[in-house]
Amino acid sequence: MTVSRVINGRTGVNAQTRLTVEEAIKALAYTPNVAARNLVTSSELRIGVIYSKPSAAFMSDFLTGVFEEASARGARLVLLKGEDGKGPTISAVQDMVASGISGVLLAPPLGEAPDVLRVLEESACITAAVGAYQSRDTICVRIDDRAASYQMTRLILDLGHRRLGFILGNPDQAASAERMAGFYAAVRETGGVDVQVVQGDFTYMSGLHAAEQLLGSTSPPTAIFASNDDMAAAVVSVAHRRHLDVPSELTVAGFDDTTAAVTLWPPLTTVRQPVRALAAEALSLLIAEIGQKGRKSRAPQERILEHEIVERQSTCAPRSPPSS
């Protein structure tokens, strides 16, 4: 109580005791934990939202889900955005935590960014992440990326395609590896499949480069499955530039079902990842954890939501059966 009075500048402490406490504070380089103080002294719920996703379509859905849930819960949001598709600086994250937020919600790919997670863990900040895989002390909300990718690849194979191109996502994200694993799991079930895999990073520009590489090969694929809609949209653009009809000459499939999937021609067949629902669920779980007065659960929570395969006009059987 005496230390508290000194820190908060209150009366009732004699001069010598106040001097002793102030010297101890200086020696220990102590600074008050504003977040912990707010949990005790205020009912205001302040949630930090950190994001850097280069896909505008994905972030639009993500933030819509966050805003709707925050409004329903009476939570105040504090936004922190990285620049040029990169995460925010460590000092910016530290400043956000020090400002007195109740918890942090991370958009992909920041749920798997070691530097950001380390700052949040060291500050004992309650954290939830969308699209991330199980990590210590973090609430993770996602879909089953491997199963979704498997099902989409299975659809393409069942149409009769045997020359397949696959564009990988950001290599730093676990979801990218899971989607690749699902793709190969389906391919292994079918004989005589020619596979070409090209690296992307979930951006439209990387999709353009990948599509040029795939369609410029000596034996181009009859179907290309991209790990997100932005890259799939880039594939459609390159196909048009090469005077290839989609889907009769090239089947294209994406992943996410963002607005990008329905704002181009033809509309994309894609995996519907419920981005708004994922964001809202992550925020809901985060607020529930905050309601425990900062007491950590016995184990980090992981919630997996349902996905859906949405068939539109960008996929069909190959024009002629591939040679065996």
Rosetta blueprint (number, residue, H / E / L):
1 M L
2 T H
3 V H
4 S H
5 R H
6 V H
7 I H
8 N L
9 G L
10 R L
11 T L
12 G L
13 V L
14 N L
15 A H
16 Q H
17 T H
18 R H
19 L H
20 T H
21 V H
22 E H
23 E H
24 A H
25 I H
26 K H
27 A H
28 L H
29 A L
30 Y L
31 T L
32 P L
33 N L
34 V H
35 A H
36 A H
37 R H
38 N H
39 L H
40 V H
41 T H
42 S L
43 S L
44 E L
45 L L
46 R E
47 I E
48 G E
49 V E
50 I E
51 Y E
52 S L
53 K L
54 P L
55 S L
56 A H
57 A H
58 F H
59 M H
60 S H
61 D H
62 F H
63 L H
64 T H
65 G H
66 V H
67 F H
68 E H
69 E H
70 A H
71 S H
72 A H
73 R H
74 G L
75 A L
76 R E
77 L E
78 V E
79 L E
80 L E
81 K E
82 G L
83 E L
84 D L
85 G L
86 K L
87 G L
88 P L
89 T L
90 I H
91 S H
92 A H
93 V H
94 Q H
95 D H
96 M H
97 V H
98 A H
99 S L
100 G L
101 I L
102 S L
103 G E
104 V E
105 L E
106 L E
107 A L
108 P L
109 P L
110 L H
111 G H
112 E H
113 A L
114 P H
115 D H
116 V H
117 L H
118 R H
119 V H
120 L H
121 E H
122 E H
123 S L
124 A L
125 C L
126 I L
127 T E
128 A E
129 A E
130 V E
131 G L
132 A L
133 Y L
134 Q L
135 S E
136 R L
137 D L
138 T E
139 I E
140 C E
141 V E
142 R E
143 I L
144 D L
145 D H
146 R H
147 A H
148 A H
149 S H
150 Y H
151 Q H
152 M H
153 T H
154 R H
155 L H
156 I H
157 L H
158 D H
159 L L
160 G L
161 H L
162 R L
163 R E
164 L E
165 G E
166 F E
167 I E
168 L E
169 G L
170 N L
171 P L
172 D L
173 Q L
174 A H
175 A H
176 S H
177 A H
178 E H
179 R H
180 M H
181 A H
182 G H
183 F H
184 Y H
185 A H
186 A H
187 V H
188 R H
189 E L
190 T L
191 G L
192 G L
193 V L
194 D E
195 V E
196 Q E
197 V E
198 V E
199 Q E
200 G L
201 D L
202 F L
203 T L
204 Y H
205 M H
206 S H
207 G H
208 L H
209 H H
210 A H
211 A H
212 E H
213 Q H
214 L H
215 L H
216 G L
217 S L
218 T L
219 S L
220 P L
221 P L
222 T L
223 A E
224 I E
225 F E
226 A E
227 S L
228 N L
229 D H
230 D H
231 M H
232 A H
233 A H
234 A H
235 V H
236 V H
237 S H
238 V H
239 A H
240 H H
241 R H
242 R L
243 H L
244 L L
245 D L
246 V L
247 P L
248 S L
249 E L
250 L L
251 T E
252 V E
253 A E
254 G E
255 F E
256 D E
257 D L
258 T L
259 T H
260 A H
261 A H
262 V L
263 T L
264 L L
265 W L
266 P L
267 P L
268 L L
269 T E
270 T E
271 V E
272 R E
273 Q L
274 P L
275 V H
276 R H
277 A H
278 L H
279 A H
280 A H
281 E H
282 A H
283 L H
284 S H
285 L H
286 L H
287 I H
288 A H
289 E H
290 I H
291 G L
292 Q L
293 K L
294 G L
295 R L
296 K L
297 S L
298 R L
299 A L
300 P L
301 Q L
302 E E
303 R E
304 I E
305 L L
306 E L
307 H L
308 E E
309 I E
310 V E
311 E L
312 R L
313 Q L
314 S L
315 T L
316 C L
317 A L
318 P L
319 R L
320 S L
321 P L
322 P L
323 S L
324 S L
